[in-house]
């Protein structure tokens, strides 16, 4: 009788990045029975923490440092998961299967997972480096911004994406807020027009000024400190604090330097494997073929990072149900008192069908070629859960919208 060998015996997994994707991978590997060595190498010091609250509850005071921690070093050690915090991987030797660290000897791996995430996209403008100009990605960024918000009167946010709008919602507790967006509408690539309009109206009703289809010429400064933002038409918006939120770029340099294929992220197969069979990538940095879209996508969301981590952990430990990652994306954002949730994945050209518009609640179905591709909801969590079930295996027949409408009537009743 052959006895199966324990998963990962005498094998080492090295995970580059201690965000929620990297952390989830390590913990899930142990839960799946991996008994080999697991090492997380993370540039940031301290315990691993969650980033979504940095633009929400942390800035409004609803969440503290302790609330951000996802798992303490003590708990990781209990599970024999090594955390090299405050350590940076500076190179990959694919032939020797080692990674070079900035503060020690090379670290050997049998499996290497890149969970390097993304960073704020730089704004190539005059004045972008002035004091009083902020970006938000790390806990340190959020702490610096919170300190500045407490002294701010006029706050300008450059960029009307999800992060920019969440920051606008938090900043409205401190001062006068102006959001400058170069596109003619908010979130045009991410949301349907009805949902985007509803969000814009709520931000406006909270006192936030929205300047759409507006370009920024430079950040005005005096004595090295930001004092305003000059627009392309010559107008100047006063500001003693400027937040730049113009998108993110994947951290792919480590992979590229090692000769691993990259293109708008680290290119992976459906099994999340890179062009090197011993190296995988997950989360914001990974560009993967999504079976529900039929093309390569790179998703910046906690859900995607966590789901990919769980999928890969099960596959590495030999307990995975399938080799191809095909989870249906879902996303949420809390801003201007609205709970926005999206199930599925749409493209800008998908039709928008308003299923419900009732006071604070809104449900919009996205349809392409007779298929329901996504459902957007405002303040309707039960419908969101229903939509996730409908779309669990990918786009559903468009007549599924009738079922959503029935659910809405049942909920109202």
C-alpha positions in Angstrom: 0.0 0.0 0.0 1.4 3.4 -1.0 1.0 6.1 1.6 0.8 9.6 0.1 3.7 11.9 0.9 2.8 14.8 3.1 2.3 18.0 1.1 5.4 20.1 0.7 7.7 17.8 2.6 11.3 19.2 2.5 10.2 21.9 0.1 10.3 25.7 0.8 7.8 28.2 -0.4 9.0 31.8 -0.4 6.4 34.5 -0.7 7.5 38.0 -1.8 4.9 40.4 -0.3 3.0 40.3 3.0 -0.2 41.9 1.9 -3.5 40.0 2.1 -2.7 37.9 -0.9 0.7 36.8 0.4 -0.5 36.3 4.0 -3.6 34.3 2.9 -1.4 32.1 0.8 0.9 31.2 3.7 -1.9 30.6 6.2 -4.0 28.5 3.7 -1.0 26.4 2.7 -0.7 25.3 6.3 -4.4 24.7 6.5 -4.2 22.5 3.4 -1.5 20.4 5.0 1.7 21.8 3.7 4.5 20.8 6.1 7.5 22.3 4.3 9.0 25.7 5.1 7.0 28.8 4.4 8.7 32.2 4.4 7.1 35.6 3.8 9.4 38.5 2.8 7.8 41.9 3.2 9.4 45.3 2.7 7.2 46.9 5.4 8.1 46.5 9.1 5.7 45.2 11.7 2.7 42.8 11.6 0.9 42.2 8.3 -2.1 44.5 7.9 -5.1 45.2 5.6 -5.0 48.1 3.3 -8.7 48.8 2.4 -9.4 50.7 5.7 -6.6 53.1 5.0 -8.9 55.1 2.7 -12.0 54.6 4.8 -12.3 53.9 8.6 -8.7 54.6 9.5 -9.0 58.2 8.3 -12.3 58.8 10.0 -11.2 57.3 13.3 -13.5 54.3 13.1 -10.6 51.9 13.0 -7.3 51.9 14.8 -3.8 50.4 14.2 -4.9 47.3 16.0 -7.9 46.9 13.8 -5.7 46.9 10.7 -3.6 43.9 11.8 -4.6 40.7 9.9 -2.3 38.3 11.8 0.3 38.9 14.4 3.9 37.7 14.1 3.2 35.5 17.2 0.3 33.7 15.5 2.4 33.3 12.3 5.2 31.8 14.4 2.7 29.4 16.0 1.9 28.1 12.6 5.6 27.9 11.7 5.3 30.7 9.2 8.5 32.8 9.0 8.0 36.5 8.5 11.0 38.6 7.4 9.5 42.0 8.0 11.3 45.2 6.9 13.2 43.1 4.3 13.4 43.6 0.6 14.0 41.1 -2.1 16.5 42.7 -4.5 17.0 39.9 -7.0 16.0 36.5 -8.2 18.5 33.8 -9.3 16.3 31.5 -11.2 19.1 29.0 -12.0 20.0 28.5 -8.3 16.5 29.1 -7.1 17.4 31.7 -4.6 16.3 35.3 -3.9 18.8 38.0 -2.8 17.8 40.0 0.3 18.9 43.5 1.1 20.0 42.5 4.6 21.3 39.0 4.6 22.3 35.8 2.8 20.4 34.5 -0.2 17.2 32.6 0.6 16.6 29.3 -1.2 13.2 28.4 -2.6 11.5 25.4 -4.3 8.5 27.5 -5.1 8.5 31.3 -5.3 5.3 33.3 -5.3 5.4 37.0 -6.2 2.7 38.9 -4.4 4.3 42.3 -4.9 1.1 44.3 -5.4 1.0 47.7 -7.0 2.0 51.2 -6.1 0.5 54.6 -6.8 1.1 55.9 -10.3 3.3 58.9 -10.3 2.0 62.3 -11.5 4.5 63.9 -13.8 3.6 67.5 -13.0 5.4 70.5 -11.7 4.9 70.7 -8.0 4.1 67.0 -7.5 6.9 66.7 -4.9 5.9 69.8 -2.8 5.2 69.4 0.9 1.4 68.8 1.4 1.1 66.5 -1.6 0.1 63.0 -0.6 -0.5 59.5 -2.0 -2.0 56.6 -0.1 -0.8 53.0 -0.3 0.8 52.1 3.0 0.0 52.5 6.6 2.7 55.2 6.9 1.1 57.1 4.0 -2.3 57.0 5.8 -0.8 58.2 9.1 0.9 61.1 7.3 -2.3 62.0 5.5 -4.4 61.8 8.7 -2.1 64.2 10.5 -2.3 66.7 7.5 -6.1 66.4 7.2 -6.5 67.6 10.8 -4.9 70.9 9.8 -6.4 71.2 6.4 -9.1 73.6 5.2 -9.0 73.2 1.4 -8.4 69.7 0.1 -7.9 68.8 -3.6 -8.0 65.2 -4.8 -6.6 64.6 -8.3 -8.3 61.6 -9.7 -11.9 60.4 -9.4 -11.4 56.6 -9.2 -12.5 54.4 -6.4 -9.6 55.3 -4.1 -9.9 59.0 -4.9 -13.6 59.0 -4.1 -13.1 57.0 -0.9 -10.5 59.5 0.2 -12.8 62.4 -0.8 -15.5 60.9 1.5 -13.1 60.6 4.4 -11.6 64.1 3.8 -15.1 65.7 3.8 -15.0 65.2 7.6 -12.1 67.7 7.8 -12.5 70.4 5.2 -13.7 71.6 1.8 -13.0 69.0 -0.8 -12.6 69.3 -4.6 -12.2 66.2 -6.8 -10.6 66.8 -10.2 -11.2 64.1 -12.8 -9.9 64.3 -16.4 -12.6 62.0 -17.8 -16.1 63.4 -18.5 -17.7 61.1 -15.9 -16.6 59.4 -12.7 -15.5 55.8 -12.9 -16.4 55.5 -16.6 -14.3 52.4 -17.1 -15.5 50.7 -14.0 -19.2 51.4 -13.6 -22.3 51.9 -15.6 -23.5 55.5 -16.2 -26.5 55.2 -13.8 -24.4 54.0 -10.9 -21.7 56.5 -11.5 -24.2 59.3 -11.7 -25.8 58.2 -8.4 -22.5 58.2 -6.6 -21.5 61.6 -8.1 -24.8 63.1 -6.8 -24.2 61.8 -3.3 -20.7 63.2 -3.2 -22.1 66.5 -4.4 -24.8 66.5 -1.8 -22.1 66.0 0.9 -20.5 69.2 -0.2 -17.8 67.8 -2.4 -17.1 69.8 -5.6 -16.6 67.6 -8.6 -14.7 69.0 -11.6 -15.1 66.6 -14.5 -13.4 66.7 -17.9 -10.8 68.9 -16.2 -7.1 68.6 -16.7 -4.4 69.6 -14.2 -1.5 71.8 -15.4 0.6 71.9 -12.3 0.5 71.9 -8.5 1.1 75.5 -7.3 3.5 75.9 -4.3 5.0 78.6 -2.2 8.1 78.0 -0.1 8.0 74.4 -1.0 4.4 73.8 0.2 1.4 73.2 -2.0 -1.0 76.1 -2.1 -3.3 75.2 -5.0 -3.8 73.3 -8.3 -3.7 75.1 -11.6 -6.1 73.7 -14.2 -5.5 73.5 -18.0 -7.9 76.4 -18.5 -5.8 78.7 -16.2 -8.1 78.5 -13.2 -6.5 77.8 -9.8 -8.2 75.8 -7.1 -6.9 76.7 -3.7 -5.4 73.8 -1.6 -3.3 73.4 1.5 -3.5 69.7 1.0 -3.4 67.7 -2.3 -4.0 64.0 -2.7 -2.9 62.3 -5.9 -4.9 59.2 -6.8 -4.4 58.6 -10.6 -4.3 54.8 -10.6 -1.7 52.2 -9.7 1.1 50.5 -11.5 2.0 46.9 -10.8 5.3 46.1 -9.1 6.8 44.0 -11.8 10.4 45.2 -11.8 11.7 42.2 -9.8 10.2 39.8 -12.2 11.3 41.7 -15.3 14.9 41.9 -14.0 14.9 38.1 -13.7 13.7 37.6 -17.3 10.1 36.6 -16.4 7.5 37.7 -18.9 5.7 40.9 -18.0 3.0 43.1 -19.7 0.9 45.4 -17.5 1.8 43.1 -14.7 3.5 39.8 -14.3 2.1 37.5 -16.9 0.7 34.2 -15.6 -1.2 31.3 -17.0 -4.7 30.2 -15.8 -2.9 28.3 -13.0 -1.2 31.5 -11.9 2.3 30.2 -13.0 4.7 32.6 -14.6 7.0 31.9 -17.6 9.3 30.2 -15.0 7.6 26.9 -13.8 8.9 27.4 -10.3 7.5 30.9 -9.9 3.9 32.1 -9.5 2.3 35.5 -9.1 -1.0 36.5 -7.4 -2.9 39.7 -6.6 -2.6 43.2 -8.0 0.7 42.4 -9.8 -0.6 39.4 -11.8 -2.0 39.6 -15.3 -4.0 36.5 -16.0 -6.4 35.0 -18.6 -9.9 35.4 -17.2 -12.2 32.8 -18.7 -15.3 35.0 -18.1 -13.9 37.8 -20.1 -11.9 35.9 -22.7 -8.8 38.1 -22.4 -6.0 39.0 -20.0 -7.0 41.0 -17.0 -5.2 42.5 -13.9 -7.6 43.1 -11.0 -6.8 45.4 -8.2 -9.0 44.1 -5.4 -8.6 42.3 -2.0 -11.1 39.7 -3.1 -9.1 38.8 -6.2 -5.8 38.6 -4.2 -7.3 36.4 -1.5 -9.2 34.1 -3.9 -6.1 33.6 -6.0 -4.0 32.9 -2.9 -6.5 30.2 -1.7 -6.6 28.7 -5.2 -2.9 28.5 -5.4 -2.4 27.1 -1.9 -4.8 24.3 -2.6 -3.1 23.5 -5.9 0.4 23.5 -4.4 -0.7 21.3 -1.5 -2.4 18.9 -3.9 -5.9 19.5 -2.6 -7.1 21.8 -5.4 -10.3 21.0 -7.3 -8.9 22.3 -10.5 -5.8 23.9 -12.0 -7.4 27.0 -13.6 -8.3 30.0 -11.5 -11.8 31.1 -12.6 -13.4 32.8 -9.6 -16.0 35.4 -10.3 -14.8 38.8 -9.2 -16.7 40.9 -6.7 -15.8 44.3 -5.3 -17.1 46.7 -2.8 -16.5 50.4 -1.9 -17.9 52.5 0.9 -18.1 56.2 0.0 -20.3 59.2 0.7 -22.5 57.0 2.9 -23.1 54.6 0.0 -22.4 50.9 0.0 -21.4 50.1 -3.5 -21.0 46.4 -4.5 -20.2 44.8 -7.8 -20.6 41.1 -8.7 -19.0 39.9 -11.9 -16.9 41.7 -14.4 -18.1 44.1 -17.1 -16.5 46.1 -19.9 -17.4 49.7 -20.6 -19.4 48.8 -23.7 -21.7 46.5 -21.8 -25.3 47.6 -21.7 -26.8 49.0 -18.4 -30.2 47.9 -17.4 -31.7 49.6 -14.3 -33.5 46.9 -12.3 -34.3 49.0 -9.3 -34.0 52.7 -8.5 -35.7 53.4 -5.2 -34.5 56.2 -2.9 -31.0 55.2 -1.7 -31.1 51.8 -3.4 -30.0 51.1 -6.9 -29.5 47.9 -8.9 -28.0 47.9 -12.4 -27.5 44.8 -14.5 -24.7 44.8 -17.1 -25.5 42.8 -20.3 -23.4 41.8 -23.3 -24.5 39.6 -26.2 -27.5 38.3 -24.3 -25.5 37.5 -21.2 -25.6 39.0 -17.7 -22.0 39.9 -17.0 -22.2 41.9 -13.8 -24.6 43.4 -11.3 -23.9 46.8 -9.6 -25.8 47.6 -6.4 -26.0 50.6 -4.0 -27.2 49.8 -0.5 -28.6 46.4 -1.5 -26.4 43.8 0.1 -29.0 41.0 -0.2 -29.3 41.5 -4.0 -25.5 41.6 -4.2 -25.2 38.2 -2.6 -27.9 36.8 -4.9 -26.0 38.2 -7.9 -22.8 36.6 -6.8 -24.6 33.2 -6.7 -26.1 33.8 -10.2 -22.7 34.7 -11.6 -20.6 32.1 -9.7 -19.8 30.2 -12.9 -19.5 33.2 -15.1 -21.9 35.2 -17.2 -25.6 34.0 -17.0 -28.4 34.2 -19.4 -29.9 37.8 -19.5 -33.3 36.5 -18.4 -31.7 36.0 -14.9 -32.4 39.7 -14.5 -36.1 38.7 -14.0 -35.0 36.7 -11.0 -33.2 39.7 -9.6 -36.3 41.8 -10.0 -38.4 39.1 -8.2 -35.8 39.1 -5.4 -36.2 42.9 -5.1 -40.0 42.6 -4.9 -39.6 39.9 -2.2 -37.1 42.1 -0.3 -39.4 45.1 -0.5 -42.3 43.0 0.7 
